[in-house]
Amino acid sequence: MPRGVPKERPEEVPMRFTSFWIPAPMNSKNAASNYLKSDSQTLWSRNAANGTAGGQPSAPEVEVSWEKRQKRGSDIIIIHPGTRFLRVGRATDAYPINIPHVIARKTNLSPTPPPSFIRAIPPFKATRSPSVSVSSPESGEPLPDDYAVSADPDDPLDQKIGAIRLSLRARMFSYGFSARKNGSSQAEEYNKNVQVIEIPDHKDQDNVEWLDSAAESKTIVGSKARPPIVFRIPDPVQSKYLIRWPIRGSKFNQVDYATRQELIGDIQSIWTTVLQTELSIDPPTFKNLSVILVVPDYWDKFYVRDLAHLLLVQMGFRRMCIQQESICASFGAGIAAACVVDIGAAKTSVSCIEEGLVLPDTRISLDYGGDDISEFFHLLLARIGLPYKEADLSRLYDWNMIEDLKTRSATLAEVDVDLITYDLFVRAPARITEKYSIKTYDEPNVASMILFHPSIIDFENKHASSKPIWTSDCIDEMDTQAMVASTAHLHPEGEMVGKSGSVQSSSTNVPDSINVTEASSTVPKTKTDAGHASPDAESNSKTPRRTESPEDPGRVSGTGGVGVSTTAAVSAGSPSTGIIYRGGTPIDIRSESSKQPLDHAIFHSIRACAAGTSGVGANERLKKMLACILVVGGTALTPGMLHALESRVKGLVAANMPGQEELVAVIPAPKEIDPRVLAWKGVAVLSKLESLSDLWIQQADWDMMGMRALKERSFFL
């Protein structure tokens, strides 16, 4: 130390200018207390031992029959909100009650707001221009003239549809399936001459009994009857009914609601009515019952918080447990490790499961599902002369009509591409049932392929009317590694943004063995069973090839003007705009990653499961996930879905992880279980295990700790 610099003088007496006495520190060697050193001394254990909330006297047991008294789990209610349908039932039931998650209320508003319908597919151009024939896919050799497609060079939507059709024809050609160059034109000529057939009510087995709005109650909730009672309202505007769906795509509906109290109130009305009418459980007995809530894999804090408060406080259930969808689906299928793909009505989720836990960095939520297929299918039918010209998807009975036809015709198997005749039944109020005979060519296939070509969806219009009901501090879910990797091409070359918002090398957190480039849709050209889809024929060689950057999804091929996009259909963000999103990134990773094709989402999710590990452990985990891709949800019932997914994922793996493509296997739900209720069935089995006793949250636990109680009793929080 230099001379002249005085040493720091330690304060000899702390707080010497006060008379406050400071106790000496405790000698830990002499501490003999056992306070909170065993589980039996915690609040959780005391509440569980008492069997009630806060140690209060237990409520009287529910009056049940002798048979139900012998069944374990008869006092447990399972609620799975889903994306469009509510599935609820006792843990002892074989199947849940499946009801549309919708409510209709009488309103005094003038004029009465019509049911909201957000158009996800942009319309065609008003006038058609001369079409241009195209036979060259984005990569690979030109196809024969019979496989060429025609598209309007001045209509962006027609160009994108032409790109999907060209990809379909390329897959057909690789397997030797013949194609009709003018198949859609032949179907259109047939549909122009279709004559309507009227069916009297006494001969129509599915005739609809429309409601008399004057005699109905002020609140109507969907029922298990077919069609549901809400769908039988002839004209909601004229009847003064306000129809709303409180949950859309596993999220709260922030389009039709202005306040959170109004939204939660509608959910409470729906759930209480369903339990009372369908399961004969009255609200006063809720205090004697336990409830298990199934939530999405990628959730918002306010979604879980408000539904937990609804069940424990507002509805008054005795205790509650929360489980994630993918864990329940894998448990129902009896699989310990898998990549679970849940294709719902309004959203699609991809997550990797290992040993009963969701790997957080593998979660991806895609903003499309079966509803987008239905809307796209209706648009294609209108293009080939749908005889029922006045069809309007904002009307529930017209939506049901298209849904019914989609269920019977939608397919992803290329062998099904042919001129096929279907019966279309129109059941509208104040009209006799009408039957049309229509023909389709490749429209059912093209509509289903929107899962692999989502660039045709107008995502901006989907969320244009959304109003922020919850504050931003309630939305704290971070971007996952899979989401970051799927948007890496939107950042400068060789860089991607980490979850903290910092720019890092693209190889960070990814083992060297799987340090991949942007996923390609190429796949070796092989032969498979003639009844299934073939791998993408954009690759006519066994050499993996990197496709063009997807930053320009509307790029035009040099031969015909049809824009082809086989890579991730993500609209490029512009860092020059100066907008900084969550995490300090120049693009909204959560939003942009939700626009990618399904096969790319699966690939990025599986790749992210090795993040944070290296060597043998990373490779083994990758192999387990590639060998077990479980597909569930209503759209999983589409014929040809499994092979269509498997062939495309194999192409991505072959291009980026050579030698691993033979491991890829897409498996369905067990044969005896409907994939739509697999998650519900899984949690029904889980509810009967002894290990569930450590996951219950009592009313007193929630009153005292709130979200902290969920964090201590839920593995994923």
SULHUKA-V440145 format. One record per helix or strand. SS is the DSSP state (A for helix, B for strand). FROM is the first residue (numbers start at 0). TO is the last residue. If there is no record, write none. Layout:
BEGIN
SS | FROM | TO
SS | FROM | TO
END
This chain:
BEGIN
A | 27 | 29
A | 38 | 40
A | 42 | 49
A | 52 | 54
A | 65 | 69
B | 75 | 79
B | 84 | 89
B | 96 | 99
B | 102 | 105
B | 120 | 120
B | 130 | 133
A | 144 | 146
B | 148 | 151
A | 155 | 173
A | 182 | 191
B | 196 | 198
A | 200 | 202
B | 218 | 220
A | 228 | 231
A | 235 | 238
B | 240 | 243
B | 246 | 247
B | 250 | 251
A | 259 | 276
A | 282 | 287
B | 289 | 294
A | 300 | 313
B | 318 | 323
A | 324 | 332
B | 336 | 342
B | 347 | 353
B | 356 | 357
A | 359 | 361
B | 363 | 365
A | 369 | 382
A | 395 | 408
B | 410 | 410
A | 413 | 415
B | 419 | 425
B | 432 | 439
A | 442 | 450
A | 453 | 455
B | 456 | 456
A | 458 | 461
A | 471 | 473
A | 480 | 485
A | 487 | 489
B | 494 | 496
B | 502 | 504
A | 511 | 513
B | 555 | 555
B | 562 | 562
A | 574 | 576
A | 588 | 592
A | 597 | 607
A | 615 | 625
B | 628 | 631
A | 633 | 636
B | 638 | 638
A | 640 | 655
A | 660 | 662
B | 665 | 666
A | 677 | 685
A | 689 | 693
B | 696 | 697
A | 698 | 704
A | 706 | 712
END
